Amino acid sequence: MEKTIRVLTSKDFPYLKEMNTGIEDDYVIRIFDRLSTEPNRLYGLFIEDQLVSLGGISIYMNRYAMLGRLRSDRRYRGNDFATKLMAFMMNEAFQIEGIQWVGANTQEENIPARRVMDKIGLSAYTMTHGALTEDTSILQTGGKLWTPIHNLERKKEWVDKVYVQQAAVFPFECYYPFPASEALFSVENLLEWSFYENEDKTRFLITKPDQKKYRYLHAVYPWNDKTEQPGLWETISADYQDLVQQTADDNEVETYIWMDLTKEEVELLPANHPFTLPSPWILYGITKQEWQKTKETVAVEK
C-alpha cells in the first residue's frame, strides 16, 4: 500500500470530489482554488491514487502558521492518516522562512481532532466561545460613547502593555487567535482597526470588520468586567450599526457582532444575555524553539 503526501494543485480537485468525508456543502470544495494558492497551501495524503486525508496551512503576518481544514475519507479512518498528515504539515510549516509558531484551532467537542493535536505535540493555549449577537441593548448601561484613539503611539502603548508584554493570546481574526507579538500589530493594522478608550483611560477597546461565512464586527476587549464598564456596549453597538449601514446593499451576507469569550467570562454574563454561544474553540500551538527541542530529543532517543 503506497502512501504519499504532497502539495495539492488545482489539478487535484477531482480527487477531493471523490472523498467520502460526510461533510455537506463543504466550503473547502467551494473555494478549493483559493485555498490551494499561495499564501495558502493544501496537502493531501494519498493511498495509491486515492486522496484519503486533506489539510491546509495558512500564513499570518509572515510569522504564524495555522494548520486546519482537516478532512478524512470515512472509508480510511482508523489508520492514523490524519495524524501523519498534520505532523508532516507542521514540519513543513517550520521550513517556511520567518515562521516562529505553528498552531491549530478545533472545537471542544471534536475529540478526534484534539487527539491529533496531542499526538503531534501541540499544547492547548486557551479556550474561547465565538460569541455572536445582533443586539447589545440588554448589556448597555446608558453610558457615554468611549473616546476614539487616533494617536498611533497611544495604540502601540496599549497593545504592548496588555498583549505583547504579557505574551497574551490576541484574537487577530475571527477563528484565528495567536500568542501576541509585535508582528500582529503592524502600523497598517493599527491604523485600520478602531481603538477606543474609556473616560478615565483605564480600559481600551478594539473593533475591526471581518468576514468568513458571515460578516462580523470583531470586538476585542481584554478584561473580565465586560458588563460593568459604562459605555462599552454602546460604543460596540454604534460601530456595529455603522458596519450594517455600510454594507446595506449586500443583503445576502448576514452581519453580527463577534466577541471571544472564555468560559469564565460567559459565566459572568447576565442570565438574559443576547449571545449565541457555539461550542468553544481550543487554540493549540508550538513555538519553533519548542519544536526544535522535540526533534533533538527524538534524535537522541533514536
Summary of the structure (lengths in Angstrom):
residues: 302
radius of gyration: 21.0
end to end distance: 25.9
largest distance: 67.3
contacts: 884
relative contact order: 0.14
helix: 33%
strand: 31%
